[in-house]
Amino acid sequence: MAMLKNEDPEVWRAIQEETKRQENTIDLIASENICSLAVQEAQGSSMTNKYAEGYSGRRWYAGCGYVDSVETLAVERAKQIFGAEHANVQPHAGSQANMAVCFSILKPGDRILGMDLSHGGHLTHGFKKNFSGMLYEVFHYGVKKETGYIDYDELRATALKVKPKLIIAGASAYPRILDFPKFKKIADEVGAYFMADIAHIAGLIAGDAHPNPVPYADFVTSTTHKTMRGPRGGLILCKEKYAKQVDSVVFPGIQGGPFMHAIAAKAVAFKEAMTDEFKKCQQQTVKNAQAMAQEFLKRKYTIVSGGTDNHLFLVDLRSKGIAGKDAQMLLETVDIILNRNTIPFDERGTNEPSGIRIGTPTVTSRGMKENDVVKIADCIDKALSNPNDNKIKEDVRKTVKGLCTAHPLYR
């Protein structure tokens, strides 16, 4: 970054320090990952200069031949990965993808049924301060208190009672397989559209590590980062019969010019997602999460739902006498990065929740295996069990440093 260093040393220095931070910390944030240098090069390319309102072959500006070819590549690769009839790669983020679907089929005041945020859902599935909660009449389903699994009987009973126009499957903190055929059956029973938000699990689906909702859902939305290991952005997949209305809502409905540099990076990430290396990494991500959750169980921690089927799990810290926020802050001092998280039926507020969320995408992308994540679990346990012991914390930092050195950010 010689040019940047010369032109703006303050920004250059912040980027260098952020890269060092990433290299020297264990990242367990479930929604983060590492995109390849090829993806980063596409993201930082001259395509950021080009306005391209419209779609391939139907632009409002001249000079779009090369960006058309890149967007076509991204669309065709996304369709191939997920077996979709139609793909729109222009949403700037997953939230915009969800907004586009909602605006294409719903009117203000229509009813939607989504997973309760406190049980693992997402802001765009009906949180009162989000557009979805502001514009629509929202109803929620959640998990069973005894098991931590989605209560499909409650979901069906609520759907039969309120007759939502849209049912949303998907979560930001749910560790189990989503039963897409069951969601589809309930949606059909009440005459609702069915949307699957796979932002967290898209990479797992591409890597055959989680069932694919595309055969069942009317609409599938996703981010292109997280487990997909691409640039930050959004994606919509849908049946061909909905293509025109979805595309017209994305542009000109809620967005103007697409980010062609990001779409180029999405195309690169989608090509990478079709490789054997990517598939192996996704399957290892699940193995690592399961191994790590089991290690916490051995150490008498409470794991929501008793384990995980995907890339993340939730640790209920109430039995350990430490709040989630305090755990997050303490672990950051020993170079382990994760986030506090509410657990189902949490009596504490959202800012001071009872749990933490742990995800394995980033450490797996760095090449770590089961024996490595067991060491990380040991480090977390030591730090949480001895918050005031500086010697133990220094030992943990050394172990973290050794793991990071053995598994560099870019291999």
N, C-alpha and C positions, 0 to 999 in steps of 0.2 A: 504494500500500500504506500509506495513512495510518493505518489502524487498527492494522496490524502494527507500524508504526514507533512508535506511541504505546505499545502494549502490551508489545512485546519488541524494543527497539532493537538488541539484539545479533544476534538472528536476522535482523531487517530489514537490518542492515548487511552481514551475510554474503551475503544474497541479492543485494543491490545490487552487491557486489563480484564475486560470481560472474557476474552479468549483464555487468558490465564486462569481466571476463576473457573471456567468450565473444565479446563484441563485438570485442575487440581482439586475438584470436589466430586463427591458421589451424588449424582442427580437422580432422585427417586420421585420426581414430580411426574405423575402419570400422564399428563398431557404434553410433556416435553420429549424431545428426541433430538437426534443429530441428522441434519440433512447433509448430503455429500457435497464435496467441493464442486462437483459438476453442476449440481443444483444451484449452489451459491453463485457460480459463474454466470449461469443463465439469468438468475435473479438480478445480478448486477450488470447486465448487458445493455447495449444500445437500444434494445427494444423498449426500455423505459421511456424513450423519447417519442414513441409513436402513438398518436391518437387513432383509435380504431372503433369508433362507435358503430354498433351493428354487429353482424355476424359474418363469418367467412363467406366471401362472395357477395355480401350485401352490406357494404360499408358506406358510411356517409362521407368518408374522406378518400382521396386518391393515395396511392403509394402504399397500399396494404397487402401487396402480394406475398411478401415474406411472413408477415405476421399471420396472414390467413393460413399459410401452410403449417405454421406452428400450432395455431389453435385447432386446426383439423387433426393434427397428430395427437394433441392432448385429448380431444373428444373421442377419437377412434380407439386410443389406448385405454381410456377410462371405460368405454363400452366393452372392450375385450376383456379387461380384468374382471369386471363384475357381471358380465353377461347381460348388459342393459340394452334396451331398445333405443334410448336417447340419453345424451349427456349434455349438461351445460357447465362449462368450466370457468365461467366469468364471475361468479360470486366472489366478492372480496374476502369473505369469511364464512364460517359455518352459520353464524347468526343471520347473515344476509341470505344464505341458502334457505334457511327455515322461514324467514320472512317472505321470500319469493313464493314458496309453496303455499303458505297461508294466504297471501294476497291473491293467488291464482284461483283459489277454490272457496275462500271464506269471505263473508261480509261482517262488518263490525256487529258484535252482539251474538254471532254464532257460537255454538258450544264446542269446546275442545276438551279432550281427556288425555292428560299426560301424567308422567310420574312425578310425585311430590319431590320438590327440591331437597327437602330434608331427608328423604329416603334414597337419594342418589340421582334425582333427575337433573334437568338443566334449566337455566334461566329462561330460555326461549320456549320452554314447554308449559308456560303459564304463570311464571313468577309475576306477582302483582306490579312490580316496578319496571318490568320489561314490556316491550310492545305487545307481546302475546297476552300478558295479563291485563294490559290497559284496553285492548281492543275487543277481546273475546270473553265470553262467559266460561270460566275455567273450572274444571273438576279434576280431581286427582285420584290416582291409585297409588298403592305403596307396597311394602313388603310385610310378610308375617312377622310378628314380634318373636315368635318361638324359633323361626328358622332363618330369617333374613332373606328368604327368597320372595320374589314377586307373588302376591296373592292374586292369582288369576281368577279365582272365584269372586273375589271382591271387585276386581276389574270388570268382569262380565256383569255382575249385579249392578254396578254403577252405570255401565254403558246401557243396560236395558232400562234403567230408571230415567236417565237424563237424555238419552238419544243424542249423543254428540255428533257433530258433522265430521269431526276429524279425531282419530285416535293416534297418539304418538307413542312409538316404542323407541327406547334409547335412554342413555343415562351418562352421567359424568363420574359416578361413583357407585356403580353396581358391579359386583365381582362375578356374576354368574351368567351362563348362557341365556340369551334372550330367545324365547320360544316364538319365532316369527309366525309359524303356521297357526298357533293358538291366537295370536293377535289378529291375524287375518280372518280367522273364523268368527271371532267376536265382532270385528268391524263389519263383516258381511251380514251378521245376524241383526245388527241395528242400522244397517244402511249407511255406514260411515266410511269416509276415506281412511286409508291406512298409510301413515308415513313412518318410516324407520330412520332415525337419526343415528348414524353409525360413526359419528365423529371420532369417538375413542377407539373403536374396534375395526375401522376400515382396513388397516394394515393386516390385522389378524385374519380378516375375511379374505383379503387378497392372497394371504399366505396359507389358506386352507386350515387356519387354526380356530375358526369360528364359523357357524352357519351363515349363509348368504341370504339377506332378506329380499333381494331383487325379484325372485320368482313370486313373491307373495305381496309385496308392498306396491301401492299406487305410486308412491314417491319415496326415494331414498336420498337423504342429504348427508353431507360429510364435510369435515375439514380435510385439507390435503397435507397437513403436518401431523402431529401426534404419531400414532403408529405407522402412518403412511410414509413418514420420513421425507416429506416434501416441503415446499415453501409454505408460509402461512397463507391460507386461502380457503375457498369453499368449492363445493361440487354438488350438483344436483343430478340424480339419475331418475328416470321416470319411464312410464309406458309411452309409446309413440303418440297415442291419442291425446296426451296432455302436453306434448312438446311445445306446440305453438303458444299456448296460454302461459306456460312457465317461462319460455324465452321472452315473451313480450312484457312480462312483469319484471324480469331481471333488467332488461333494457327495452324500452326507456322507462319502465315503471319505477324502479328503485335505485338504479345506477346509471351513470353516464358512460364515459369511456372505460373499457376494461383495462386492467393492468397487464399489458402484454408481456412485460418482463416476468411477472409472476406466472402467467400462463405458460411461457416458455419453460420456466422452472418446473411447473406441474407436469409438462410433457416429459421432461427428463426423469422426474420422480416416478411417473407411471411406467416408463420403460424399465427403470430399475426394479419396480415392483413385480415385473414379470420374470425375474431371474430366480434361479435356484437358491442363490445366496440370500435373497430377500425372504423367500419362503422359509428357509432354515432358521433365519433370524427371528421371524415371527413365531415359529413353533418353539424356539428356545426362550423367547420372551415369556411365553406361558409357563414353560417348565421352571424358569427362574422364579416367577411369581409364586408358583405352587410350592417350590422348595423353600422359599423365604417365609411364606405363611406357615408352613409346617414347623419351621424352626422357631417361630414366635409361639406357636401352640405348645411346643416342647418346653418352652420357658415360661409357661403358664400365663401368657397373654390371651386376651379375648379377641378373637377374630370374627368380625361380622359375617354371618352365614357359615362360619366354620372353615373357610378356605376361599379358594378362587378357581374360576375356569378361564380367566383371561389374563390381562396384563397388570391388574391392580388388585389391592385388597385394603380393607379398612381395619385399623387396630383401635379397639375400644380401650382407652386408658384408665377408665374409672377405677378398676381394681388395683391399679398401680398408684393411684393418688396423685396423678399429674394431669393437668389440662392440656388439650391439644396445642394451643398457642404456645404454652410454656415449653412443650416438647419440641415444637418447630424451632423456636428461638435457641433452645439449648443445643439442638443437633447442628444448627448452622455454625455454632462456635467450634464444632469439631469437624467442619467441612462436609457435613451430610445435609443435603437440601431436599426437603419435602414440604408438604403443606398440611396445616390443620384442617380438619373436616368434621362436619356433623356426622353423627351416626344415627340410624333410625331410632325414633322415639327418644331423642336426646333431650334431656331436661335443661341443658345449658343453652345459652344463646349462640347465634351463628358466629359471633366474633370471638367467643370463648368456648368452642365446642369441646366435646369429650374425646374426640378421636383424631387420628392422623391417617392420611391416605398415602399409600406406598405403591409406586409403579416401577416396573422393570424395563421399559423400552430403551432408555438411554444407556443404562449399564450393559444391556444385551447388545446394543449396537456397537458398544466399545469392545465386545468380544468376551464379556464375562459369562461364566457358566454357574452351575448349581453350587459348586464349592466356594466360589467367590461371593455369591449373594448370602450364603450361610455366614461367611465372615462379616459381611455388612450387618446382618441381623445381630450378630454377637457385638459388634461395635455399638449399635443402637441400644441394645440392652444394657451394656456397660455404662454408656453415657447417661441413660435415663435412670439407672439404678444408683448412680454415684454422681449426682449433679454438682456437688461441691468438692469433688476429689480432683484436683488439678493434675496429679500424676496419671490417673486413669484417663483423663481427657487427653493428655498429651500422648499417651500410648495409642489411643483411638486415632488421633490425628496421624500418627506414624503409619498405622495400618491402612488408613484411607490413602495416604500418600503412596504407599507401596502398591495398592491396587490400581491407583490412577496411573502410576508410572509403568506398570506391567500391561496396562490396557489403554494406550493413548487414544485421544479423541478421534483422530483420523488415522486409520491403519493402512 
